[in-house]
Amino acid sequence: MAIKITDECINCGACEPECPNNAIYEGGAEWRFADGTKIIGEYKGRNTGITADAGEPQEPYSMDVYYIATDKCTECAGFHDEPQCAAVCPVDCCVPDENHKETTEALLEKKDSMHL
C-alpha cells in the first residue's frame, strides 16, 4: 500500500529528499507525475485513476503539512527495503495508507511505469 503523512507532521521536510519517486511535496505545493520520473505525455495514476499530462500540475493533497502523491508512492519498492520517509520521520507520521493497499508486485509495476 502507499504511504501517507498524518496531521502529526511537524513540517521538518526530512522525508522529501529521501523519496526515490519524488512523491513527497510540501503542503500547498502542486504535484506532477513528471516530477522526478521519466513519465512524459498522458499518464493514468494507478491508485486514484487520475489521467493527466505528466507535466500538468495537480491539486495538493494537503495545504498544511507535507503529503505523498499516492499515485507516485511505491513504498520505495525496487529501491530500498523499507519506505525511506518512514525511516527518517522524527515523529512517525509516515504510515501505511489503508485506503490504497497494493501488493509488492503492484508497487514494482508502478515503479517500472514511472522509471522506464
Secondary structure as UniProt FT lines:
FT   STRAND          3..5
FT   TURN            7..8
FT   HELIX           16..18
FT   TURN            20..21
FT   STRAND          24..25
FT   TURN            27..28
FT   TURN            33..36
FT   STRAND          42..44
FT   TURN            46..48
FT   STRAND          51..53
FT   TURN            54..55
FT   STRAND          67..68
FT   HELIX           70..72
FT   TURN            75..79
FT   HELIX           84..88
FT   TURN            90..91
FT   STRAND          94..96
FT   TURN            98..99
FT   HELIX           104..114
//
